[in-house]
């Protein structure tokens, strides 16, 4: 029962501004950015003429252990690939 009451008292941010107000979520965001850099996830390149960038958004979740305690706060930076059109933005 303690696990259920713990879940209801934890607030998951709905955007990056809410997350940045809480040190636990800020650390999760920093950890994600460090992992993306360490894994060479992207390269900075010039944007081709007439093309637009793909935006991104933060998604926040709480990882739990089997017994229900919090394992960690997880932030994931996701590309908004759904904003692209086939043959216009990619082939």
N, C-alpha and C positions, 0 to 999 in steps of 0.2 A: 504494500500500500504506500510505503514511503516513496517508491519510484514514481507512482502516479502523481502524488502531490508535488514532487520535484519537477516533473515535466510541465505542470501547469504554471509553475512560478518562474519559468525561464522564458525570457523574451528573445525571439529570433528577429534580428533586424530585417526590415523590408527594403532597405536601401543603404548605400555606402555612408550617407550622412548619419544615420542612426548608429551604424556600426562604429564609426569613428568616435562616437561619444562614449564608448565602452572599451576599456583597455584589453579585455579578453578578445573581443572581436577585432580590434586594431592589430593585436599580435597575430591573430589568424590571417589577416590580410597581408601583413608583412611576411609571414611564413610562406604564403602562397606566392608572393612576388619573388622571394628568394629562390623558391623551388623552380619557378618558371625561368629565372635567370640561370640557375645552376644547370638546368636541363637544355639550355640553348633553345628554348621554345620558339623564339622568333628572332628575326633580324630587322634592323631599321633600314628601310630602303626608301627611295623616292617614289612618290605616288605617281603612277602613269597619268599623263594628261587626260582630262575628261573623266577620270574615275574618282569614286568616293571611297572613303575608308569604311571598314566594317566596324561598327561600334561594339562595345562590350558592356557587360553588367556583372555585378557581384551577386553570388548566390551563397546563402549562409545556412549551415546545418550544424546540429550537435551530434557527435558520435558518442554512443553509449557502449559500455562494457556489457557482457552477458548478464551480470547481476543488476544492471540498471544504473550504475553510477556513471557520471560523465567521464568519458575518456579524453575528449578534446573538443574545442570549438573549431569548426572547419569553414574556411572561406574559399570559394572557387571563382575564378575569373572566367567568365564564359563569353565567347564571341557570339554576336547576334547575326549568325549566318543566314537567318530567315529574312534579312533585309536585302539579300542579293537576288538577282534574277539571272537565270541560265541564259547564256549567250550574250548577255549585256555585261555582267560583272565577272563571269567565269565561263569556261567551256569544258 
